[in-house]
C-alpha cells in the first residue's frame, strides 16, 4: 500500500500514540550509576571536568547510594582512589581499602542495591597502567594473579558483582576461578569485554588520578578501528564465564553495540563514558543545547543500538525524568 492510502504520520499524531507505538523504551531499572570513592571523612569534592559528579568519602557514598535507590536506580559501580599508590597497585586488594569499606557500608544501608566493584589497577599504581609492568610493558599473567586477589577482597566485603576492566587476556577466567575457589560462586562478573583505547576517557582519568605516567594503553585496550575483534573478545569472555559483557565507550561505538547484540544473548552493557558526559555538560553550560532532551536522546540511542544496561553519569538526572 502506497501514499495516499498509507500514511505513517497517523501513529505520530499524539503523544499517547507515539508512546503506544514506541519501539525502544528507557527504564530506570536499566541504569547503573558510577561513584568515585576517596579516603577520609566528610569529603565531597566536585570533579572539575565532570560537573555534577564528585569524589566521595564513604559516608557520602552511602548517601548517594540511598538517593539513587530512592529514584529507582538499583545498581551502582564503584571506583576507588587509594591512600597510597605503589608499582603493583596493592591497595586494590587491601581489605581495609576505601572500595571494600564502601561496599560493606552501602550493602548494610541499602541491602537491595546491587553493588558492582570495578576491578582494575590504573587508579592504584604509581605508573598509571592497569597492572604490573615488566621492562616497561604490562605483564598480562602477573597482573591476573593480583586481579584474583582483588576480586576476592571485593566479594568478601559484600559485592554482588565485580567488573574486571583491564582488557587482559584471560581476565574473565582468572576472575571466575578466583571467586569460585574462595567460595564466591554467587558473585557475578560484568566484563569490560570490548574496551577501546579511546580519547573519551580524559575526564575519568582526571577524576580518578589514573592517567598513565608514560606511554598509553593501546597494547591492551582495543583499536578504535576494529569491530570484528570486539566480537572475538566478547565471545571469549562469554566462554570464560562472563555474566554480562560491556562495550566502552558507547556513542562512537553504537555499531559495535549493535553487532555484538546480534552475536550473543548475554546481557549487554554499554558505558556512556566521562568524555561523552562532559561534552553534554559543556554544551549545557554554554547554553548551546537543550540539555535534558539531548541527554535522554543520547541514552535512548544507546538503548536502541542494543544495550540492555547503560552505565552513565546521567543516571540520577535521567531517573528523575523517567519517574
C-alpha positions in Angstrom: 0.0 0.0 0.0 1.4 3.4 -1.0 0.7 7.0 -0.3 -2.0 8.4 -0.1 -3.6 5.2 1.4 -0.5 4.6 3.6 0.1 7.5 6.0 2.7 6.7 8.6 2.1 10.0 10.4 -1.2 8.7 11.7 0.7 7.0 14.5 2.8 10.0 15.3 -0.1 12.4 15.7 -0.4 12.5 19.5 2.0 11.8 22.5 -0.1 8.8 23.6 0.0 7.3 20.1 3.8 7.8 20.0 4.2 6.1 23.4 1.9 3.3 22.3 3.9 2.6 19.2 7.4 3.3 20.5 9.9 0.5 19.6 12.5 1.3 22.2 12.0 2.2 25.9 14.3 3.6 28.5 13.8 2.4 32.1 15.4 3.4 35.3 15.9 -0.3 36.1 18.5 -0.5 33.3 20.7 2.3 34.6 23.9 1.9 36.6 25.3 4.9 38.4 29.2 5.2 38.8 30.6 6.6 42.1 34.2 7.7 42.9 35.4 6.7 46.4 38.2 8.5 48.2 39.8 8.1 51.7 39.0 10.4 54.5 35.9 11.8 56.3 33.3 14.2 55.1 34.8 14.6 51.6 32.6 15.6 48.7 34.7 17.4 46.0 33.2 18.2 42.7 35.2 16.9 39.7 36.0 19.9 37.6 35.9 18.1 34.3 32.7 16.3 35.2 30.3 18.9 36.6 27.7 17.4 38.9 29.9 14.4 39.8 32.0 14.1 43.0 34.8 12.4 44.7 33.2 11.0 47.8 34.3 9.7 51.2 32.4 6.6 52.3 29.6 8.2 54.3 28.7 10.5 51.3 28.9 7.5 49.0 26.3 5.8 51.3 24.1 8.9 51.0 24.5 8.8 47.2 23.5 5.2 47.0 20.4 5.8 49.1 19.4 8.7 46.9 19.9 6.6 43.8 17.9 3.7 45.1 15.1 6.1 46.1 14.9 7.2 42.4 14.6 3.5 41.3 18.3 3.0 40.3 19.1 -0.5 41.5 22.9 -0.7 40.7 26.0 1.4 41.3 29.5 0.9 40.1 32.3 1.8 42.5 35.8 3.2 41.7 38.4 3.8 44.3 41.3 6.2 44.8 43.8 4.8 47.3 45.5 6.4 50.2 48.8 5.5 48.6 50.0 4.0 45.3 52.7 1.5 44.5 54.1 -0.2 41.5 51.7 -3.2 41.8 48.6 -1.3 43.0 48.4 -3.4 46.1 45.9 -1.3 47.9 43.3 -2.6 45.4 43.1 -5.8 47.3 43.5 -4.3 50.8 40.6 -5.5 53.0 40.6 -2.0 54.6 40.6 -0.2 51.2 38.1 2.5 50.5 36.1 0.5 48.0 35.9 -2.5 50.3 34.7 -0.2 53.1 32.2 1.4 50.8 30.8 -1.9 49.6 30.3 -3.1 53.2 28.6 0.1 54.4 26.4 0.5 51.3 25.2 -3.1 51.5 24.4 -2.6 55.1 22.5 0.7 54.5 20.8 -0.3 51.2 20.7 -4.2 51.1 18.7 -4.3 47.9 21.2 -2.2 46.0 23.3 -4.2 43.5 26.9 -3.1 44.3 29.4 -3.6 41.4 33.1 -3.1 42.1 35.3 -2.1 39.2 38.4 -4.3 39.3 41.4 -2.5 37.7 44.7 -1.1 38.9 45.2 2.2 37.0 44.0 4.3 39.9 46.2 2.3 42.3 49.6 2.1 40.5 52.3 4.8 40.6 52.7 4.4 36.8 49.0 4.6 36.0 48.9 1.4 33.9 46.3 -1.4 34.5 48.6 -3.9 36.2 52.2 -5.0 36.8 54.9 -3.6 34.5 57.9 -5.6 33.4 60.5 -3.8 31.4 58.0 -1.1 30.7 55.4 -3.4 29.4 52.2 -4.6 31.1 52.7 -8.2 32.2 49.4 -10.0 31.5 49.8 -13.1 33.6 51.4 -11.4 36.6 48.5 -9.0 36.7 46.0 -11.8 36.6 47.3 -13.1 39.9 46.7 -9.7 41.5 43.3 -9.4 39.8 42.3 -12.6 41.6 43.2 -11.2 45.0 41.3 -8.0 44.2 38.0 -9.6 43.2 38.0 -11.9 46.2 38.5 -8.9 48.5 35.5 -7.2 46.9 33.4 -10.3 47.2 34.4 -10.7 50.8 33.3 -7.1 51.5 29.9 -8.0 50.1 30.0 -7.0 46.4 27.2 -8.5 44.2 29.3 -8.2 41.1 32.8 -7.5 40.0 33.8 -5.8 36.8 37.4 -6.6 35.6 38.3 -3.8 33.3 41.9 -4.1 32.3 41.3 -5.8 28.9 43.9 -8.5 29.7 43.8 -11.9 28.0 42.1 -14.4 30.3 40.9 -11.9 32.8 37.4 -13.3 33.0 38.6 -16.9 33.5 41.1 -15.7 36.2 38.3 -13.8 37.9 35.8 -16.7 37.8 38.4 -19.2 39.1 39.5 -16.9 41.9 35.9 -16.3 43.0 34.9 -19.9 42.8 38.0 -21.1 44.7 37.1 -18.7 47.5 33.5 -20.0 47.6 32.0 -16.9 46.0 30.3 -18.7 43.1 27.2 -16.4 43.5 29.2 -13.3 42.7 28.6 -12.2 39.1 31.1 -10.9 36.5 30.5 -7.9 34.3 33.4 -8.0 31.8 34.8 -4.9 30.1 34.8 -7.1 27.0 35.4 -4.5 24.3 37.1 -1.5 25.9 38.6 0.7 23.3 41.7 2.8 23.6 39.6 6.0 23.5 40.2 9.7 23.9 36.8 9.9 25.6 38.3 8.8 28.9 40.1 12.0 29.7 37.7 13.4 32.4 37.7 10.0 34.2 41.4 10.0 34.4 41.2 13.4 35.9 38.6 12.2 38.4 40.4 9.0 39.4 44.0 10.3 39.0 44.7 7.4 36.7 46.4 8.8 33.6 49.5 6.7 32.5 52.8 8.2 33.7 54.4 7.2 30.4 53.0 5.8 27.2 49.4 4.7 26.6 47.2 1.7 26.8 47.0 0.8 23.2 48.8 -2.5 23.7 45.9 -3.9 25.8 42.8 -1.8 25.1 41.2 -2.2 21.7 42.0 -0.4 18.4 39.0 2.0 17.7 39.2 0.9 14.1 38.2 -2.7 14.9 34.7 -4.3 15.3 35.4 -7.9 14.3 37.9 -8.1 17.1 35.2 -7.0 19.5 33.1 -10.0 18.5 36.1 -12.3 19.3 36.7 -10.6 22.7 33.1 -10.8 23.7 32.7 -14.4 22.6 35.8 -15.4 24.5 34.6 -13.6 27.7 31.3 -15.4 27.5 33.0 -18.7 27.1 35.2 -17.9 30.1 32.2 -17.2 32.3 31.2 -13.6 31.9 27.6 -13.0 33.1 27.4 -9.6 31.5 29.5 -8.2 28.7 30.2 -4.5 28.1 31.2 -2.1 25.3 33.0 1.0 26.2 32.7 3.9 25.1 29.1 4.0 23.9 28.4 6.8 21.4 31.2 6.4 18.9 30.7 2.6 19.1 27.0 2.2 18.6 27.7 0.0 15.6 29.8 -2.3 17.8 27.0 -2.5 20.4 24.5 -3.5 17.6 26.8 -6.1 16.1 27.6 -7.6 19.5 23.9 -7.7 20.3 23.3 -9.8 17.2 26.1 -12.3 18.2 25.4 -13.0 21.9 22.4 -13.5 24.1 24.3 -12.5 27.3 23.0 -9.2 28.9 24.9 -6.4 27.2 26.0 -3.2 28.9 27.3 0.0 27.4 29.4 2.6 29.3 28.4 6.1 28.5 31.8 7.4 29.5 33.1 10.6 31.1 34.1 12.4 27.9 30.6 11.8 26.5 29.1 13.2 29.7 31.5 16.2 29.8 30.6 17.2 26.2 26.9 17.5 27.1 27.7 19.3 30.3 29.8 21.8 28.4 27.0 22.4 25.9 24.6 22.9 28.8 26.9 25.4 30.4 27.3 27.4 27.2 23.6 27.4 26.6 24.1 25.8 23.2 21.8 22.7 23.7 18.6 21.7 25.3 20.4 19.5 27.8 17.6 17.3 29.2 16.3 16.5 25.7 19.8 15.7 24.3 20.7 13.6 27.4 17.6 11.5 27.1 18.0 11.2 23.3 21.6 10.0 23.9 20.6 7.3 26.3 17.7 6.2 24.1 20.2 5.9 21.2 22.4 3.6 23.3 19.4 1.5 24.2 18.2 1.4 20.6 21.6 0.1 19.5 21.0 -2.9 21.7 22.3 -2.2 25.2 20.3 -3.8 28.0 22.2 -1.9 30.6 23.6 1.7 30.5 26.3 2.8 32.8 26.1 6.6 32.9 26.9 9.6 35.0 23.5 11.0 33.8 21.7 8.2 35.8 20.3 10.5 38.6 19.1 13.1 36.2 17.6 10.6 33.8 15.9 8.7 36.6 14.1 11.9 37.7 12.8 12.4 34.2 11.7 8.8 33.8 9.7 8.7 37.0 
